[in-house]
Amino acid sequence: MTNAEKDLYIAIGKVLWEDWDPIGVNEFPEANDEYNGYIPSIFRLAVENADQQTIALKLNEFVQVNMGLFGDMVHCLEVADKIISVRDSYKN
């Protein structure tokens, strides 16, 4: 993994923690690794240039299937847009 890819990986984790946070734990610093298991899949989609819809569907799938919660596709689309913005910033 290149340095830029490592930075992107970390940045995606930050977006998941700060913006996605489907279970509402980001106010608790001790839970800061709660979403780390989801980073590899989202990172892979990002480096494969997945579009907003594809990333959002994966995020929503995690919420529904892995967490057993009702998904919020609108929120997942917003988060996916942030992930794409982060990805694009590492390409320049």
Backbone atoms as SQL, in Angstrom:
CREATE TABLE atoms (id INTEGER PRIMARY KEY, chain TEXT, resi INTEGER, resn TEXT, atom TEXT, x REAL, y REAL, z REAL);
INSERT INTO atoms VALUES
  (1, 'A', 1, 'MET', 'N', 0.853, -1.173, 0.000),
  (2, 'A', 1, 'MET', 'CA', 0.000, 0.000, 0.000),
  (3, 'A', 1, 'MET', 'C', 0.904, 1.243, 0.000),
  (4, 'A', 2, 'THR', 'N', 0.610, 2.168, -0.895),
  (5, 'A', 2, 'THR', 'CA', 1.397, 3.397, -0.971),
  (6, 'A', 2, 'THR', 'C', 1.050, 4.315, 0.203),
  (7, 'A', 3, 'ASN', 'N', 1.856, 5.335, 0.393),
  (8, 'A', 3, 'ASN', 'CA', 1.560, 6.306, 1.450),
  (9, 'A', 3, 'ASN', 'C', 0.233, 7.004, 1.202),
  (10, 'A', 4, 'ALA', 'N', -0.045, 7.334, -0.046),
  (11, 'A', 4, 'ALA', 'CA', -1.317, 7.978, -0.380),
  (12, 'A', 4, 'ALA', 'C', -2.497, 7.048, -0.076),
  (13, 'A', 5, 'GLU', 'N', -2.332, 5.761, -0.366),
  (14, 'A', 5, 'GLU', 'CA', -3.393, 4.794, -0.056),
  (15, 'A', 5, 'GLU', 'C', -3.579, 4.650, 1.450),
  (16, 'A', 6, 'LYS', 'N', -2.486, 4.654, 2.189),
  (17, 'A', 6, 'LYS', 'CA', -2.586, 4.601, 3.657),
  (18, 'A', 6, 'LYS', 'C', -3.332, 5.819, 4.186),
  (19, 'A', 7, 'ASP', 'N', -3.002, 6.983, 3.639),
  (20, 'A', 7, 'ASP', 'CA', -3.679, 8.207, 4.056),
  (21, 'A', 7, 'ASP', 'C', -5.162, 8.157, 3.712),
  (22, 'A', 8, 'LEU', 'N', -5.489, 7.642, 2.526),
  (23, 'A', 8, 'LEU', 'CA', -6.882, 7.504, 2.118),
  (24, 'A', 8, 'LEU', 'C', -7.618, 6.540, 3.047),
  (25, 'A', 9, 'TYR', 'N', -6.988, 5.446, 3.385),
  (26, 'A', 9, 'TYR', 'CA', -7.577, 4.451, 4.286),
  (27, 'A', 9, 'TYR', 'C', -7.945, 5.105, 5.625),
  (28, 'A', 10, 'ILE', 'N', -7.001, 5.872, 6.158),
  (29, 'A', 10, 'ILE', 'CA', -7.225, 6.566, 7.433),
  (30, 'A', 10, 'ILE', 'C', -8.351, 7.594, 7.287),
  (31, 'A', 11, 'ALA', 'N', -8.335, 8.320, 6.175),
  (32, 'A', 11, 'ALA', 'CA', -9.356, 9.343, 5.943),
  (33, 'A', 11, 'ALA', 'C', -10.754, 8.726, 5.825),
  (34, 'A', 12, 'ILE', 'N', -10.849, 7.577, 5.183),
  (35, 'A', 12, 'ILE', 'CA', -12.144, 6.889, 5.080),
  (36, 'A', 12, 'ILE', 'C', -12.616, 6.480, 6.468),
  (37, 'A', 13, 'GLY', 'N', -11.714, 5.974, 7.287),
  (38, 'A', 13, 'GLY', 'CA', -12.074, 5.629, 8.658),
  (39, 'A', 13, 'GLY', 'C', -12.610, 6.828, 9.422),
  (40, 'A', 14, 'LYS', 'N', -12.008, 7.982, 9.179),
  (41, 'A', 14, 'LYS', 'CA', -12.451, 9.208, 9.845),
  (42, 'A', 14, 'LYS', 'C', -13.858, 9.592, 9.393),
  (43, 'A', 15, 'VAL', 'N', -14.139, 9.450, 8.095),
  (44, 'A', 15, 'VAL', 'CA', -15.489, 9.751, 7.583),
  (45, 'A', 15, 'VAL', 'C', -16.506, 8.797, 8.193),
  (46, 'A', 16, 'LEU', 'N', -16.165, 7.525, 8.256),
  (47, 'A', 16, 'LEU', 'CA', -17.102, 6.561, 8.848),
  (48, 'A', 16, 'LEU', 'C', -17.381, 6.914, 10.306),
  (49, 'A', 17, 'TRP', 'N', -16.351, 7.288, 11.039),
  (50, 'A', 17, 'TRP', 'CA', -16.484, 7.621, 12.461),
  (51, 'A', 17, 'TRP', 'C', -17.249, 8.931, 12.661),
  (52, 'A', 18, 'GLU', 'N', -16.867, 9.954, 11.928),
  (53, 'A', 18, 'GLU', 'CA', -17.435, 11.272, 12.175),
  (54, 'A', 18, 'GLU', 'C', -18.777, 11.497, 11.480),
  (55, 'A', 19, 'ASP', 'N', -18.941, 10.960, 10.284),
  (56, 'A', 19, 'ASP', 'CA', -20.113, 11.290, 9.487),
  (57, 'A', 19, 'ASP', 'C', -21.135, 10.167, 9.352),
  (58, 'A', 20, 'TRP', 'N', -20.663, 8.938, 9.246),
  (59, 'A', 20, 'TRP', 'CA', -21.590, 7.811, 9.062),
  (60, 'A', 20, 'TRP', 'C', -22.206, 7.436, 10.397),
  (61, 'A', 21, 'ASP', 'N', -21.437, 6.948, 11.339),
  (62, 'A', 21, 'ASP', 'CA', -21.811, 6.656, 12.726),
  (63, 'A', 21, 'ASP', 'C', -23.263, 6.181, 12.909),
  (64, 'A', 22, 'PRO', 'N', -23.647, 5.069, 12.300),
  (65, 'A', 22, 'PRO', 'CA', -25.047, 4.645, 12.346),
  (66, 'A', 22, 'PRO', 'C', -25.550, 4.248, 13.739),
  (67, 'A', 23, 'ILE', 'N', -24.660, 3.920, 14.648),
  (68, 'A', 23, 'ILE', 'CA', -25.132, 3.551, 15.983),
  (69, 'A', 23, 'ILE', 'C', -24.906, 4.655, 17.006),
  (70, 'A', 24, 'GLY', 'N', -24.402, 5.785, 16.553),
  (71, 'A', 24, 'GLY', 'CA', -24.295, 6.958, 17.421),
  (72, 'A', 24, 'GLY', 'C', -23.309, 6.839, 18.561),
  (73, 'A', 25, 'VAL', 'N', -22.120, 6.335, 18.271),
  (74, 'A', 25, 'VAL', 'CA', -21.130, 6.166, 19.341),
  (75, 'A', 25, 'VAL', 'C', -19.952, 7.131, 19.245),
  (76, 'A', 26, 'ASN', 'N', -19.932, 8.002, 18.235),
  (77, 'A', 26, 'ASN', 'CA', -18.730, 8.812, 18.061),
  (78, 'A', 26, 'ASN', 'C', -18.544, 9.882, 19.128),
  (79, 'A', 27, 'GLU', 'N', -19.483, 10.005, 20.022),
  (80, 'A', 27, 'GLU', 'CA', -19.288, 10.911, 21.153),
  (81, 'A', 27, 'GLU', 'C', -18.489, 10.238, 22.283),
  (82, 'A', 28, 'PHE', 'N', -18.210, 8.959, 22.123),
  (83, 'A', 28, 'PHE', 'CA', -17.476, 8.195, 23.131),
  (84, 'A', 28, 'PHE', 'C', -16.097, 7.827, 22.585),
  (85, 'A', 29, 'PRO', 'N', -15.057, 8.558, 22.950),
  (86, 'A', 29, 'PRO', 'CA', -13.719, 8.316, 22.401),
  (87, 'A', 29, 'PRO', 'C', -13.235, 6.872, 22.550),
  (88, 'A', 30, 'GLU', 'N', -13.661, 6.207, 23.596),
  (89, 'A', 30, 'GLU', 'CA', -13.206, 4.829, 23.814),
  (90, 'A', 30, 'GLU', 'C', -13.768, 3.851, 22.784),
  (91, 'A', 31, 'ALA', 'N', -14.736, 4.290, 21.996),
  (92, 'A', 31, 'ALA', 'CA', -15.331, 3.433, 20.967),
  (93, 'A', 31, 'ALA', 'C', -14.807, 3.776, 19.576),
  (94, 'A', 32, 'ASN', 'N', -13.677, 4.473, 19.507),
  (95, 'A', 32, 'ASN', 'CA', -13.199, 4.997, 18.225),
  (96, 'A', 32, 'ASN', 'C', -12.814, 3.933, 17.198),
  (97, 'A', 33, 'ASP', 'N', -12.775, 2.679, 17.584),
  (98, 'A', 33, 'ASP', 'CA', -12.476, 1.619, 16.620),
  (99, 'A', 33, 'ASP', 'C', -13.733, 0.855, 16.180),
  (100, 'A', 34, 'GLU', 'N', -14.884, 1.360, 16.543),
  (101, 'A', 34, 'GLU', 'CA', -16.153, 0.668, 16.300),
  (102, 'A', 34, 'GLU', 'C', -16.387, 0.322, 14.829),
  (103, 'A', 35, 'TYR', 'N', -15.970, 1.183, 13.924),
  (104, 'A', 35, 'TYR', 'CA', -16.262, 0.970, 12.504),
  (105, 'A', 35, 'TYR', 'C', -15.047, 0.514, 11.710),
  (106, 'A', 36, 'ASN', 'N', -13.960, 0.196, 12.378),
  (107, 'A', 36, 'ASN', 'CA', -12.729, -0.196, 11.675),
  (108, 'A', 36, 'ASN', 'C', -12.926, -1.409, 10.766),
  (109, 'A', 37, 'GLY', 'N', -13.793, -2.314, 11.135),
  (110, 'A', 37, 'GLY', 'CA', -14.025, -3.511, 10.329),
  (111, 'A', 37, 'GLY', 'C', -14.684, -3.230, 8.989),
  (112, 'A', 38, 'TYR', 'N', -15.259, -2.046, 8.849),
  (113, 'A', 38, 'TYR', 'CA', -15.930, -1.677, 7.600),
  (114, 'A', 38, 'TYR', 'C', -15.012, -0.920, 6.649),
  (115, 'A', 39, 'ILE', 'N', -13.897, -0.427, 7.155),
  (116, 'A', 39, 'ILE', 'CA', -12.993, 0.376, 6.330),
  (117, 'A', 39, 'ILE', 'C', -12.470, -0.398, 5.123),
  (118, 'A', 40, 'PRO', 'N', -11.998, -1.646, 5.258),
  (119, 'A', 40, 'PRO', 'CA', -11.425, -2.326, 4.087),
  (120, 'A', 40, 'PRO', 'C', -12.370, -2.407, 2.887),
  (121, 'A', 41, 'SER', 'N', -13.621, -2.712, 3.116),
  (122, 'A', 41, 'SER', 'CA', -14.577, -2.823, 2.008),
  (123, 'A', 41, 'SER', 'C', -14.821, -1.480, 1.343),
  (124, 'A', 42, 'ILE', 'N', -14.960, -0.449, 2.145),
  (125, 'A', 42, 'ILE', 'CA', -15.214, 0.881, 1.589),
  (126, 'A', 42, 'ILE', 'C', -13.959, 1.406, 0.899),
  (127, 'A', 43, 'PHE', 'N', -12.802, 1.139, 1.485),
  (128, 'A', 43, 'PHE', 'CA', -11.539, 1.531, 0.860),
  (129, 'A', 43, 'PHE', 'C', -11.404, 0.869, -0.510),
  (130, 'A', 44, 'ARG', 'N', -11.689, -0.418, -0.577),
  (131, 'A', 44, 'ARG', 'CA', -11.593, -1.150, -1.842),
  (132, 'A', 44, 'ARG', 'C', -12.513, -0.526, -2.896),
  (133, 'A', 45, 'LEU', 'N', -13.743, -0.210, -2.497),
  (134, 'A', 45, 'LEU', 'CA', -14.664, 0.433, -3.437),
  (135, 'A', 45, 'LEU', 'C', -14.110, 1.789, -3.883),
  (136, 'A', 46, 'ALA', 'N', -13.543, 2.524, -2.950),
  (137, 'A', 46, 'ALA', 'CA', -13.003, 3.848, -3.288),
  (138, 'A', 46, 'ALA', 'C', -11.866, 3.746, -4.292),
  (139, 'A', 47, 'VAL', 'N', -10.930, 2.854, -4.061),
  (140, 'A', 47, 'VAL', 'CA', -9.783, 2.756, -4.981),
  (141, 'A', 47, 'VAL', 'C', -10.191, 2.143, -6.324),
  (142, 'A', 48, 'GLU', 'N', -11.305, 1.446, -6.352),
  (143, 'A', 48, 'GLU', 'CA', -11.829, 0.917, -7.617),
  (144, 'A', 48, 'GLU', 'C', -12.714, 1.939, -8.330),
  (145, 'A', 49, 'ASN', 'N', -12.751, 3.162, -7.793),
  (146, 'A', 49, 'ASN', 'CA', -13.542, 4.256, -8.379),
  (147, 'A', 49, 'ASN', 'C', -15.038, 3.967, -8.422),
  (148, 'A', 50, 'ALA', 'N', -15.536, 3.299, -7.404),
  (149, 'A', 50, 'ALA', 'CA', -16.974, 3.049, -7.320),
  (150, 'A', 50, 'ALA', 'C', -17.711, 4.383, -7.243),
  (151, 'A', 51, 'ASP', 'N', -18.921, 4.384, -7.758),
  (152, 'A', 51, 'ASP', 'CA', -19.716, 5.608, -7.725),
  (153, 'A', 51, 'ASP', 'C', -20.441, 5.756, -6.387),
  (154, 'A', 52, 'GLN', 'N', -21.091, 6.909, -6.235),
  (155, 'A', 52, 'GLN', 'CA', -21.785, 7.235, -4.984),
  (156, 'A', 52, 'GLN', 'C', -22.817, 6.176, -4.618),
  (157, 'A', 53, 'GLN', 'N', -23.597, 5.739, -5.588),
  (158, 'A', 53, 'GLN', 'CA', -24.652, 4.756, -5.340),
  (159, 'A', 53, 'GLN', 'C', -24.075, 3.436, -4.827),
  (160, 'A', 54, 'THR', 'N', -23.013, 2.975, -5.427),
  (161, 'A', 54, 'THR', 'CA', -22.402, 1.699, -5.029),
  (162, 'A', 54, 'THR', 'C', -21.875, 1.770, -3.604),
  (163, 'A', 55, 'ILE', 'N', -21.195, 2.847, -3.283),
  (164, 'A', 55, 'ILE', 'CA', -20.656, 3.006, -1.924),
  (165, 'A', 55, 'ILE', 'C', -21.798, 3.122, -0.923),
  (166, 'A', 56, 'ALA', 'N', -22.814, 3.905, -1.262),
  (167, 'A', 56, 'ALA', 'CA', -23.956, 4.080, -0.357),
  (168, 'A', 56, 'ALA', 'C', -24.694, 2.764, -0.124),
  (169, 'A', 57, 'LEU', 'N', -24.862, 1.977, -1.166),
  (170, 'A', 57, 'LEU', 'CA', -25.527, 0.676, -1.004),
  (171, 'A', 57, 'LEU', 'C', -24.747, -0.229, -0.053),
  (172, 'A', 58, 'LYS', 'N', -23.419, -0.205, -0.155),
  (173, 'A', 58, 'LYS', 'CA', -22.597, -1.017, 0.743),
  (174, 'A', 58, 'LYS', 'C', -22.731, -0.529, 2.184),
  (175, 'A', 59, 'LEU', 'N', -22.686, 0.791, 2.380),
  (176, 'A', 59, 'LEU', 'CA', -22.859, 1.338, 3.731),
  (177, 'A', 59, 'LEU', 'C', -24.220, 0.958, 4.296),
  (178, 'A', 60, 'ASN', 'N', -25.251, 1.079, 3.476),
  (179, 'A', 60, 'ASN', 'CA', -26.600, 0.736, 3.922),
  (180, 'A', 60, 'ASN', 'C', -26.721, -0.756, 4.225),
  (181, 'A', 61, 'GLU', 'N', -26.055, -1.575, 3.427),
  (182, 'A', 61, 'GLU', 'CA', -26.038, -3.017, 3.679),
  (183, 'A', 61, 'GLU', 'C', -25.407, -3.314, 5.046),
  (184, 'A', 62, 'PHE', 'N', -24.302, -2.644, 5.345),
  (185, 'A', 62, 'PHE', 'CA', -23.671, -2.837, 6.652),
  (186, 'A', 62, 'PHE', 'C', -24.643, -2.508, 7.779),
  (187, 'A', 63, 'VAL', 'N', -25.368, -1.410, 7.621),
  (188, 'A', 63, 'VAL', 'CA', -26.316, -0.993, 8.656),
  (189, 'A', 63, 'VAL', 'C', -27.406, -2.037, 8.832),
  (190, 'A', 64, 'GLN', 'N', -27.964, -2.493, 7.731),
  (191, 'A', 64, 'GLN', 'CA', -29.097, -3.409, 7.810),
  (192, 'A', 64, 'GLN', 'C', -28.689, -4.835, 8.155),
  (193, 'A', 65, 'VAL', 'N', -27.685, -5.351, 7.474),
  (194, 'A', 65, 'VAL', 'CA', -27.324, -6.758, 7.622),
  (195, 'A', 65, 'VAL', 'C', -26.410, -6.975, 8.829),
  (196, 'A', 66, 'ASN', 'N', -25.362, -6.195, 8.926),
  (197, 'A', 66, 'ASN', 'CA', -24.383, -6.414, 9.995),
  (198, 'A', 66, 'ASN', 'C', -24.857, -5.889, 11.345),
  (199, 'A', 67, 'MET', 'N', -25.574, -4.754, 11.314),
  (200, 'A', 67, 'MET', 'CA', -25.979, -4.125, 12.572),
  (201, 'A', 67, 'MET', 'C', -27.433, -4.393, 12.928),
  (202, 'A', 68, 'GLY', 'N', -28.210, -4.876, 11.970),
  (203, 'A', 68, 'GLY', 'CA', -29.616, -5.185, 12.236),
  (204, 'A', 68, 'GLY', 'C', -30.477, -3.958, 12.470),
  (205, 'A', 69, 'LEU', 'N', -30.089, -2.830, 11.865),
  (206, 'A', 69, 'LEU', 'CA', -30.827, -1.584, 12.036),
  (207, 'A', 69, 'LEU', 'C', -31.528, -1.216, 10.737),
  (208, 'A', 70, 'PHE', 'N', -32.450, -0.274, 10.829),
  (209, 'A', 70, 'PHE', 'CA', -33.068, 0.263, 9.626),
  (210, 'A', 70, 'PHE', 'C', -32.044, 1.155, 8.943),
  (211, 'A', 71, 'GLY', 'N', -31.918, 1.015, 7.661),
  (212, 'A', 71, 'GLY', 'CA', -30.971, 1.837, 6.924),
  (213, 'A', 71, 'GLY', 'C', -31.543, 3.211, 6.624),
  (214, 'A', 72, 'ASP', 'N', -30.658, 4.113, 6.298),
  (215, 'A', 72, 'ASP', 'CA', -31.031, 5.460, 5.888),
  (216, 'A', 72, 'ASP', 'C', -30.241, 5.758, 4.622),
  (217, 'A', 73, 'MET', 'N', -30.834, 5.433, 3.482),
  (218, 'A', 73, 'MET', 'CA', -30.126, 5.548, 2.218),
  (219, 'A', 73, 'MET', 'C', -29.730, 6.993, 1.918),
  (220, 'A', 74, 'VAL', 'N', -30.549, 7.946, 2.298),
  (221, 'A', 74, 'VAL', 'CA', -30.205, 9.352, 2.066),
  (222, 'A', 74, 'VAL', 'C', -28.917, 9.696, 2.806),
  (223, 'A', 75, 'HIS', 'N', -28.838, 9.289, 4.050),
  (224, 'A', 75, 'HIS', 'CA', -27.617, 9.543, 4.831),
  (225, 'A', 75, 'HIS', 'C', -26.429, 8.799, 4.223),
  (226, 'A', 76, 'CYS', 'N', -26.635, 7.573, 3.823),
  (227, 'A', 76, 'CYS', 'CA', -25.540, 6.805, 3.217),
  (228, 'A', 76, 'CYS', 'C', -25.060, 7.444, 1.918),
  (229, 'A', 77, 'LEU', 'N', -25.963, 8.025, 1.146),
  (230, 'A', 77, 'LEU', 'CA', -25.569, 8.730, -0.070),
  (231, 'A', 77, 'LEU', 'C', -24.722, 9.959, 0.263),
  (232, 'A', 78, 'GLU', 'N', -25.093, 10.663, 1.326),
  (233, 'A', 78, 'GLU', 'CA', -24.315, 11.831, 1.757),
  (234, 'A', 78, 'GLU', 'C', -22.912, 11.414, 2.189),
  (235, 'A', 79, 'VAL', 'N', -22.832, 10.327, 2.941),
  (236, 'A', 79, 'VAL', 'CA', -21.530, 9.837, 3.402),
  (237, 'A', 79, 'VAL', 'C', -20.708, 9.344, 2.216),
  (238, 'A', 80, 'ALA', 'N', -21.351, 8.659, 1.290),
  (239, 'A', 80, 'ALA', 'CA', -20.648, 8.182, 0.096),
  (240, 'A', 80, 'ALA', 'C', -20.076, 9.355, -0.691),
  (241, 'A', 81, 'ASP', 'N', -20.815, 10.443, -0.764),
  (242, 'A', 81, 'ASP', 'CA', -20.333, 11.635, -1.450),
  (243, 'A', 81, 'ASP', 'C', -19.081, 12.181, -0.767),
  (244, 'A', 82, 'LYS', 'N', -19.059, 12.165, 0.553),
  (245, 'A', 82, 'LYS', 'CA', -17.866, 12.610, 1.294),
  (246, 'A', 82, 'LYS', 'C', -16.687, 11.687, 1.027),
  (247, 'A', 83, 'ILE', 'N', -16.957, 10.401, 0.970),
  (248, 'A', 83, 'ILE', 'CA', -15.884, 9.436, 0.697),
  (249, 'A', 83, 'ILE', 'C', -15.311, 9.671, -0.701),
  (250, 'A', 84, 'ILE', 'N', -16.166, 9.938, -1.663),
  (251, 'A', 84, 'ILE', 'CA', -15.693, 10.219, -3.015),
  (252, 'A', 84, 'ILE', 'C', -14.872, 11.507, -3.036),
  (253, 'A', 85, 'SER', 'N', -15.300, 12.509, -2.304),
  (254, 'A', 85, 'SER', 'CA', -14.538, 13.764, -2.220),
  (255, 'A', 85, 'SER', 'C', -13.165, 13.528, -1.615),
  (256, 'A', 86, 'VAL', 'N', -13.124, 12.710, -0.563),
  (257, 'A', 86, 'VAL', 'CA', -11.844, 12.374, 0.076),
  (258, 'A', 86, 'VAL', 'C', -10.963, 11.621, -0.924),
  (259, 'A', 87, 'ARG', 'N', -11.544, 10.631, -1.586),
  (260, 'A', 87, 'ARG', 'CA', -10.801, 9.848, -2.581),
  (261, 'A', 87, 'ARG', 'C', -10.232, 10.763, -3.650),
  (262, 'A', 88, 'ASP', 'N', -11.052, 11.644, -4.164),
  (263, 'A', 88, 'ASP', 'CA', -10.605, 12.530, -5.235),
  (264, 'A', 88, 'ASP', 'C', -9.504, 13.477, -4.772),
  (265, 'A', 89, 'SER', 'N', -9.541, 13.861, -3.508),
  (266, 'A', 89, 'SER', 'CA', -8.496, 14.760, -2.994),
  (267, 'A', 89, 'SER', 'C', -7.135, 14.058, -2.921),
  (268, 'A', 90, 'TYR', 'N', -7.136, 12.745, -2.809),
  (269, 'A', 90, 'TYR', 'CA', -5.873, 11.997, -2.759),
  (270, 'A', 90, 'TYR', 'C', -5.365, 11.657, -4.146),
  (271, 'A', 91, 'LYS', 'N', -6.179, 11.872, -5.160),
  (272, 'A', 91, 'LYS', 'CA', -5.742, 11.631, -6.535),
  (273, 'A', 91, 'LYS', 'C', -4.959, 12.816, -7.082),
  (274, 'A', 92, 'ASN', 'N', -5.218, 13.985, -6.528),
  (275, 'A', 92, 'ASN', 'CA', -4.577, 15.208, -7.038),
  (276, 'A', 92, 'ASN', 'C', -3.201, 15.421, -6.444);
